[in-house]
Amino acid sequence: MPATVVVGAQWGDEGKGKIVDLLAQEADVVCRYQGGPNAGHTIVAGGETFKIRQTPSGVISGKTSVIGAGCVVDPQVLLDELAELEARGIDVSVVVVSGNAHLIMPWHVAIDQASERRLGHLQIGTTRRGIGPAYADKASRLGIRVQDLLDPKILRQKIEVALAEKNLWLERIYEAEPFVLEAVWEQYASLAERLAPYVGDVSLLVDRALDEGKDVLFEGAQATLLDLDHGTYPFVTSSNPIASGAATGIGIGPTRIDRVLGVSKAYVTRVGEGPFPSEIRGPDQGRLRELGGEYGTVTGRERRCGWLDLVALRYATRLNGFTQLAVTKLDVLSIFESIPVCTHYTLPDGSVTEDFPGHQSDFHHAQPVYTDLPGWNTDISQVRDAGQLPTAARDYLDFIEQEVGVPVAIVGIGQRRDQIITLRDVLAAA
């Protein structure tokens, strides 16, 4: 590669885990650079299905798998996940967690849940797992880091300081039960012993791997349109999934990144609240959801489904600098006689644009302009060679390339690791 970032090009759930798992076969190190255990990756390999939340996808392939400083870690969730993977025969000794990553503490989960309830119809639609409050404390310089677990004195002091403020919020603002210092301290002190063997200097590890010419993969936990700074704010995550976030989240210079692979479904989904111009109206949404299995890996929540949005995909290309695309779940569209693709938006002032709006009010009221493409109306899940794709399916991929200006390298036509069509050299790694 040697340094390749894999980025979700939409609102998440594009199948990044499968793509990373594919590329991990030839990689040496796989890095998760942002996010927390609210993002699930589903990997089907060797006849088994793995659903992982916090651990990098490379662990399934036995590759060094690092969790960077840009992540927030729920130690109980991570340790439970590692134990489950180990019980299924996966070597988890390859996992390394940055000591600079921040911890999700019990009060973060409680505040996340209480805050969403309090917002009512204005709620953001978080997974209520404490990710946002943990990042908020990090930005406020009140956070507790993974390395703090390794020093009992510092850990106890930080918990005490945090609870002095958080218990007031819980009791007076959210009318929730406060936490007891001793109970939290004992819980996290015991977790510290189990987590300690996995803690390391991730920045140094990855830098040396690159110096040695090793192949390094970087994976984001969410996706471009959920980016804190450039996504559809406030319906976003609390970190930076875009490609530049890989450098800060792991601790390397941006010039170390060689390639950026954008992962897009052949259609679009999003979870939670927020504007969604190409959302399907009518029964086709339910049909697409059932065929694509569009339910949250972690939460089981229904995903909202829409036709492919090329305005948003152009925007993702601009933000990330995609060098190639992977288009997943092309097989799901096989039942449709005609497939609408959103190429432009009509804005509130009546103007039509191919560019993503710079102001949220325009985006919130944008109406999709569709081009209808012919469907192929045949099962393609067994196709393994690009030349065997129906003409209409190949035309659909060509249309994406022409409209976005980025070549499609990989096409996903099913969940399994082998249900892949390679159109171009896949970063010299597949």
Summary of the structure (lengths in Angstrom):
residues: 430
radius of gyration: 21.6
end to end distance: 10.5
largest distance: 66.0
contacts: 1555
relative contact order: 0.16
helix: 40%
strand: 22%
